[in-house]
Amino acid sequence: MTEPQSSLRIDQAYDPIRSPGDFSKILEHRSILLLTDGYSTPFLAKTAINLLRYRSQHVAGLIDTQAAVRTTHELLGAGESTPVVASLAAIPFADALYVGIAPPGGRLPETWRPIILEAIRRRMDIVSGLHDFLADDPGYVQAAREYGSNLIDVRRNRLKTTGTGGSFRPECTRIHTVGHDCTIGKMVTSLEIQLGLAAAGRDAAFVATGQTGIMIAGSGVPVDCVISDFVSGAIEDVCRSMDRHDFLLIEGQGSLTHPAYSAVTLGLLHGCAPDGLVYCYEAGRKFVKGFGEILIPDLERQLNFILTAANFRHPCRLIGVAVNSRQLTTDQAVAEVERAERRFGVPACDVYRDGPNKLVQACIDLRGALVG
């Protein structure tokens, strides 16, 4: 590198750092390589798994130098025949490298540095949703400037608008997924309902609120990296900018009773002011994620708390339940869904096993009741 680190400037003719909140470039990528090297587990690689699920046509491969399998389906149970490769050279036509993990703490593994720098030298864009920003690393910035790559930090933002408590277009029906804990399928439930409504000929849009959702949709709010005072305002703004649609499916985050993440959950709940809630829970999970000695509250008690909080902002009702039955057998899953319908008095399903049709119809019925 000829330019000394101290002379780096972001106002030069070419700035590799995408403006905070500008995710437009994401949807231009057509040959994505996912990076999960050494972290290819269902718990850590959920970003990669969902990109394989919802942007499979744009994913060319996944890099894991330690994997002894040939496809992402063998490695992560997603992506069918998408190849697992040991180097960037194996797929030379790739146009972007996506960080495919979401580890606790959001740290970017230092062992990945040679891979990321090589990708930049290959003029690939780098997309990361971690709390360690690419844009804060002078080495990545300098290399990206030299080779013409874009550094896209999905969580980086400058959102500083407080909520107004104002109304939305009355004809826009807002459905929000909430849950009893983290990592139970709130994003997948929202996406599946949105896709189901679209397949039924309805005008529906997905509102991403996390790193993976933004990488899939190419837009959204990284709500867990917004200053607390501005969470409600950020979500309110993005929902109002999209309320031309008949349905908005707003991705949920965390849990209102989670000791660490409840503030984000409440800000999101009040910002989007939902008309209807889909309650998500994982059958068999007993303890709060990350807090092995803290029991998840009774589901009915927790749901009443969520509904009370929602209705302080805007009239809201429960319209469906999404059961994550990944720990159950097929017969057990069927019984759990039936039990949930009796327990909560609304349609229930596991969108992974059964598809979202019951919840899609619940959304249509809600809109019919509200709008006519």
C-alpha positions as semicolon CSV with decimal commas, in nm:
position;residue;x (nm);y (nm);z (nm)
1;M;0,000;0,000;0,000
2;T;0,143;0,341;-0,095
3;E;-0,094;0,558;0,105
4;P;-0,006;0,587;0,475
5;Q;-0,282;0,498;0,720
6;S;-0,292;0,847;0,868
7;S;-0,387;1,000;0,532
8;L;-0,702;0,788;0,483
9;R;-0,997;1,009;0,403
10;I;-1,361;0,922;0,337
11;D;-1,426;1,225;0,118
12;Q;-1,209;1,114;-0,173
13;A;-1,357;1,052;-0,517
14;Y;-1,410;0,684;-0,436
15;D;-1,533;0,594;-0,089
16;P;-1,552;0,219;-0,027
17;I;-1,762;0,265;0,287
18;R;-2,129;0,252;0,201
19;S;-2,328;0,524;0,375
20;P;-2,489;0,400;0,699
21;G;-2,831;0,261;0,619
22;D;-2,762;0,236;0,245
23;F;-2,818;-0,131;0,165
24;S;-2,911;-0,088;-0,203
25;K;-2,594;-0,258;-0,324
26;I;-2,693;-0,582;-0,151
27;L;-2,963;-0,664;-0,404
28;E;-2,717;-0,622;-0,691
29;H;-2,507;-0,918;-0,577
30;R;-2,571;-1,224;-0,790
31;S;-2,281;-1,457;-0,699
32;I;-2,241;-1,451;-0,321
33;L;-1,988;-1,648;-0,122
34;L;-2,087;-1,708;0,241
35;L;-1,810;-1,712;0,501
36;T;-1,861;-1,934;0,806
37;D;-1,511;-2,085;0,833
38;G;-1,478;-2,271;1,164
39;Y;-1,823;-2,155;1,281
40;S;-2,049;-2,373;1,067
41;T;-2,307;-2,475;1,326
42;P;-2,684;-2,415;1,320
43;F;-2,652;-2,187;1,625
44;L;-2,368;-1,967;1,494
45;A;-2,431;-1,978;1,118
46;K;-2,798;-1,881;1,118
47;T;-2,728;-1,588;0,884
48;A;-2,580;-1,826;0,626
49;I;-2,864;-2,074;0,673
50;N;-3,131;-1,814;0,606
51;L;-2,949;-1,665;0,309
52;L;-2,938;-2,018;0,167
53;R;-3,309;-2,045;0,234
54;Y;-3,424;-1,710;0,094
55;R;-3,152;-1,601;-0,151
56;S;-3,039;-1,941;-0,273
57;Q;-3,047;-1,826;-0,635
58;H;-2,775;-1,570;-0,555
59;V;-2,550;-1,789;-0,337
60;A;-2,263;-1,947;-0,532
61;G;-2,097;-2,126;-0,240
62;L;-1,985;-2,129;0,122
63;I;-1,628;-2,111;0,253
64;D;-1,523;-2,341;0,535
65;T;-1,166;-2,462;0,518
66;Q;-1,231;-2,724;0,786
67;A;-1,547;-2,885;0,652
68;A;-1,528;-3,245;0,534
69;V;-1,849;-3,228;0,328
70;R;-1,925;-3,107;-0,024
71;T;-2,258;-2,925;0,005
72;T;-2,425;-2,678;0,240
73;H;-2,712;-2,921;0,281
74;E;-2,473;-3,171;0,437
75;L;-2,309;-2,900;0,647
76;L;-2,605;-2,689;0,760
77;G;-2,919;-2,859;0,631
78;A;-2,992;-2,582;0,380
79;G;-2,902;-2,490;0,025
80;E;-2,931;-2,835;-0,133
81;S;-2,633;-2,873;-0,370
82;T;-2,467;-2,536;-0,300
83;P;-2,095;-2,621;-0,278
84;V;-1,879;-2,592;0,031
85;V;-1,531;-2,478;-0,075
86;A;-1,198;-2,422;0,095
87;S;-1,092;-2,102;-0,082
88;L;-1,207;-1,801;-0,278
89;A;-1,024;-1,936;-0,582
90;A;-1,272;-2,223;-0,607
91;I;-1,544;-1,981;-0,722
92;P;-1,356;-1,704;-0,906
93;F;-1,666;-1,535;-1,047
94;A;-1,814;-1,446;-0,705
95;D;-1,900;-1,076;-0,667
96;A;-1,948;-1,053;-0,288
97;L;-1,836;-1,214;0,037
98;Y;-2,103;-1,223;0,309
99;V;-2,015;-1,285;0,674
100;G;-2,251;-1,573;0,747
101;I;-2,237;-1,595;1,125
102;A;-2,407;-1,422;1,417
103;P;-2,196;-1,516;1,722
104;P;-2,265;-1,387;2,074
105;G;-2,107;-1,043;2,100
106;G;-2,099;-0,993;1,724
107;R;-1,719;-1,009;1,693
108;L;-1,550;-1,062;1,356
109;P;-1,300;-1,353;1,385
110;E;-0,943;-1,228;1,343
111;T;-0,852;-1,557;1,172
112;W;-1,071;-1,449;0,879
113;R;-0,857;-1,145;0,802
114;P;-0,652;-1,310;0,521
115;I;-0,972;-1,434;0,352
116;I;-1,140;-1,092;0,369
117;L;-0,832;-0,913;0,236
118;E;-0,801;-1,162;-0,048
119;A;-1,168;-1,108;-0,134
120;I;-1,107;-0,733;-0,147
121;R;-0,810;-0,788;-0,377
122;R;-1,044;-0,986;-0,601
123;R;-1,264;-0,673;-0,611
124;M;-1,547;-0,842;-0,425
125;D;-1,781;-0,643;-0,201
126;I;-1,774;-0,742;0,167
127;V;-2,103;-0,752;0,360
128;S;-2,107;-0,795;0,738
129;G;-2,380;-0,774;0,997
130;L;-2,155;-0,798;1,300
131;H;-2,096;-0,536;1,568
132;D;-1,728;-0,517;1,460
133;F;-1,755;-0,278;1,166
134;L;-1,543;-0,327;0,855
135;A;-1,543;0,050;0,818
136;D;-1,356;0,088;1,148
137;D;-1,062;-0,120;1,027
138;P;-0,804;0,098;0,845
139;G;-0,653;-0,206;0,671
140;Y;-0,983;-0,311;0,516
141;V;-1,069;0,047;0,420
142;Q;-0,732;0,107;0,258
143;A;-0,746;-0,219;0,062
144;A;-1,106;-0,158;-0,048
145;R;-1,012;0,190;-0,171
146;E;-0,719;0,050;-0,369
147;Y;-0,913;-0,232;-0,535
148;G;-1,257;-0,071;-0,572
149;S;-1,455;-0,289;-0,332
150;N;-1,752;-0,182;-0,118
151;L;-1,755;-0,238;0,258
152;I;-2,114;-0,276;0,376
153;D;-2,176;-0,290;0,752
154;V;-2,541;-0,384;0,788
155;R;-2,561;-0,277;1,153
156;R;-2,391;0,059;1,105
157;N;-2,640;0,347;1,117
158;R;-2,696;0,709;1,210
159;L;-3,065;0,684;1,298
160;K;-3,155;0,959;1,544
161;T;-3,529;1,019;1,520
162;T;-3,753;0,975;1,822
163;G;-4,097;0,821;1,792
164;T;-4,398;1,046;1,745
165;G;-4,677;0,810;1,846
166;G;-4,853;0,910;1,525
167;S;-5,082;0,700;1,311
168;F;-5,024;0,505;0,991
169;R;-5,232;0,477;0,676
170;P;-5,552;0,309;0,803
171;E;-5,557;0,065;0,513
172;C;-5,211;-0,069;0,603
173;T;-5,245;-0,377;0,826
174;R;-4,933;-0,431;1,036
175;I;-4,849;-0,780;1,164
176;H;-4,562;-0,820;1,410
177;T;-4,396;-1,143;1,524
178;V;-4,317;-1,159;1,895
179;G;-4,177;-1,445;2,096
180;H;-4,100;-1,611;2,426
181;D;-3,722;-1,595;2,364
182;C;-3,448;-1,527;2,107
183;T;-3,364;-1,741;1,803
184;I;-3,698;-1,916;1,769
185;G;-3,798;-1,822;1,413
186;K;-3,960;-1,479;1,427
187;M;-3,786;-1,366;1,108
188;V;-3,868;-1,686;0,921
189;T;-4,231;-1,666;1,033
190;S;-4,259;-1,306;0,908
191;L;-4,096;-1,392;0,574
192;E;-4,308;-1,703;0,523
193;I;-4,630;-1,511;0,590
194;Q;-4,522;-1,230;0,355
195;L;-4,440;-1,480;0,080
196;G;-4,768;-1,660;0,142
197;L;-4,968;-1,339;0,116
198;A;-4,786;-1,245;-0,205
199;A;-4,859;-1,590;-0,349
200;A;-5,226;-1,532;-0,267
201;G;-5,220;-1,211;-0,471
202;R;-5,205;-0,975;-0,173
203;D;-4,990;-0,664;-0,151
204;A;-4,752;-0,750;0,135
205;A;-4,403;-0,633;0,231
206;F;-4,147;-0,761;0,481
207;V;-3,985;-0,513;0,723
208;A;-3,642;-0,638;0,826
209;T;-3,516;-0,542;1,172
210;G;-3,201;-0,756;1,199
211;Q;-2,883;-0,823;1,008
212;T;-3,000;-1,137;0,829
213;G;-3,335;-0,992;0,731
214;I;-3,162;-0,688;0,584
215;M;-2,923;-0,909;0,384
216;I;-3,226;-1,090;0,244
217;A;-3,451;-0,790;0,179
218;G;-3,188;-0,527;0,095
219;S;-3,352;-0,277;0,331
220;G;-3,459;-0,239;0,692
221;V;-3,347;-0,116;1,034
222;P;-3,068;-0,286;1,237
223;V;-3,270;-0,229;1,549
224;D;-3,028;-0,385;1,799
225;C;-2,763;-0,129;1,699
226;V;-2,985;0,181;1,717
227;I;-2,941;0,412;2,017
228;S;-3,217;0,323;2,265
229;D;-3,394;0,661;2,248
230;F;-3,434;0,624;1,871
231;V;-3,550;0,263;1,833
232;S;-3,921;0,344;1,824
233;G;-3,865;0,638;1,590
234;A;-3,653;0,432;1,350
235;I;-3,914;0,157;1,321
236;E;-4,198;0,407;1,301
237;D;-4,021;0,585;1,015
238;V;-3,952;0,272;0,810
239;C;-4,306;0,141;0,859
240;R;-4,457;0,475;0,761
241;S;-4,237;0,485;0,450
242;M;-4,381;0,146;0,353
243;D;-4,743;0,185;0,459
244;R;-4,857;0,210;0,098
245;H;-4,868;-0,170;0,113
246;D;-5,184;-0,345;0,234
247;F;-4,982;-0,566;0,471
248;L;-4,654;-0,510;0,654
249;L;-4,489;-0,809;0,818
250;I;-4,253;-0,667;1,079
251;E;-3,976;-0,898;1,195
252;G;-3,957;-0,938;1,572
253;Q;-3,645;-0,927;1,788
254;G;-3,563;-1,070;2,129
255;S;-3,832;-1,104;2,392
256;L;-4,012;-0,858;2,615
257;T;-3,910;-1,066;2,918
258;H;-3,548;-1,132;2,818
259;P;-3,307;-0,989;3,080
260;A;-3,071;-0,854;2,813
261;Y;-3,284;-0,761;2,510
262;S;-3,625;-0,649;2,640
263;A;-3,557;-0,280;2,570
264;V;-3,508;-0,344;2,197
265;T;-3,822;-0,558;2,190
266;L;-4,039;-0,291;2,353
267;G;-3,904;-0,012;2,132
268;L;-3,980;-0,221;1,825
269;L;-4,327;-0,312;1,948
270;H;-4,422;0,052;2,012
271;G;-4,255;0,178;1,696
272;C;-4,446;-0,043;1,453
273;A;-4,776;-0,019;1,646
274;P;-4,907;-0,352;1,518
275;D;-5,269;-0,437;1,451
276;G;-5,200;-0,806;1,503
277;L;-4,941;-1,026;1,671
278;V;-4,814;-1,371;1,582
279;Y;-4,672;-1,531;1,896
280;C;-4,370;-1,754;1,836
281;Y;-4,233;-2,015;2,075
282;E;-4,009;-2,319;2,064
283;A;-4,169;-2,629;2,209
284;G;-3,953;-2,782;2,480
285;R;-3,734;-2,479;2,549
286;K;-3,731;-2,407;2,922
287;F;-3,450;-2,161;2,987
288;V;-3,382;-1,810;2,855
289;K;-3,117;-1,808;2,583
290;G;-2,782;-1,710;2,733
291;F;-2,917;-1,741;3,088
292;G;-2,917;-2,112;3,164
293;E;-3,063;-2,075;3,513
294;I;-3,349;-1,837;3,428
295;L;-3,676;-2,004;3,334
296;I;-3,885;-1,867;3,047
297;P;-4,207;-1,728;3,199
298;D;-4,539;-1,906;3,161
299;L;-4,645;-1,850;2,799
300;E;-4,993;-1,714;2,874
301;R;-4,859;-1,477;3,136
302;Q;-4,590;-1,355;2,899
303;L;-4,836;-1,311;2,612
304;N;-5,069;-1,105;2,830
305;F;-4,774;-0,881;2,916
306;I;-4,691;-0,834;2,547
307;L;-5,051;-0,759;2,453
308;T;-5,084;-0,510;2,738
309;A;-4,768;-0,329;2,627
310;A;-4,882;-0,326;2,263
311;N;-5,226;-0,190;2,343
312;F;-5,086;0,106;2,533
313;R;-4,962;0,223;2,191
314;H;-5,230;0,099;1,950
315;P;-5,526;-0,144;1,955
316;C;-5,378;-0,488;1,895
317;R;-5,483;-0,852;1,913
318;L;-5,330;-1,198;1,890
319;I;-5,411;-1,354;1,552
320;G;-5,193;-1,667;1,543
321;V;-4,921;-1,879;1,697
322;A;-4,606;-2,007;1,527
323;V;-4,474;-2,319;1,697
324;N;-4,109;-2,408;1,641
325;S;-4,113;-2,787;1,681
326;R;-3,753;-2,862;1,584
327;Q;-3,698;-3,065;1,902
328;L;-4,004;-3,284;1,840
329;T;-4,088;-3,582;1,625
330;T;-4,349;-3,544;1,352
331;D;-4,627;-3,689;1,569
332;Q;-4,522;-3,477;1,866
333;A;-4,522;-3,166;1,646
334;V;-4,876;-3,232;1,525
335;A;-4,993;-3,274;1,884
336;E;-4,813;-2,956;1,995
337;V;-4,975;-2,746;1,721
338;E;-5,320;-2,880;1,816
339;R;-5,246;-2,808;2,182
340;A;-5,141;-2,450;2,095
341;E;-5,467;-2,386;1,911
342;R;-5,667;-2,502;2,212
343;R;-5,443;-2,313;2,453
344;F;-5,447;-1,975;2,278
345;G;-5,772;-1,990;2,080
346;V;-5,618;-1,886;1,747
347;P;-5,475;-2,069;1,442
348;A;-5,134;-2,228;1,498
349;C;-4,876;-2,401;1,279
350;D;-4,505;-2,471;1,240
351;V;-4,407;-2,273;0,929
352;Y;-4,098;-2,491;0,882
353;R;-4,294;-2,817;0,871
354;D;-4,642;-2,711;0,763
355;G;-4,604;-2,386;0,571
356;P;-4,770;-2,056;0,672
357;N;-5,120;-2,098;0,525
358;K;-5,308;-2,079;0,856
359;L;-5,127;-1,760;0,953
360;V;-5,171;-1,611;0,606
361;Q;-5,547;-1,660;0,635
362;A;-5,541;-1,511;0,986
363;C;-5,380;-1,196;0,844
364;I;-5,641;-1,174;0,568
365;D;-5,920;-1,219;0,822
366;L;-5,774;-0,945;1,043
367;R;-5,759;-0,703;0,751
368;G;-6,116;-0,788;0,661
369;A;-6,225;-0,704;1,016
370;L;-6,029;-0,378;1,028
371;V;-6,063;-0,245;0,674
372;G;-6,353;-0,438;0,524
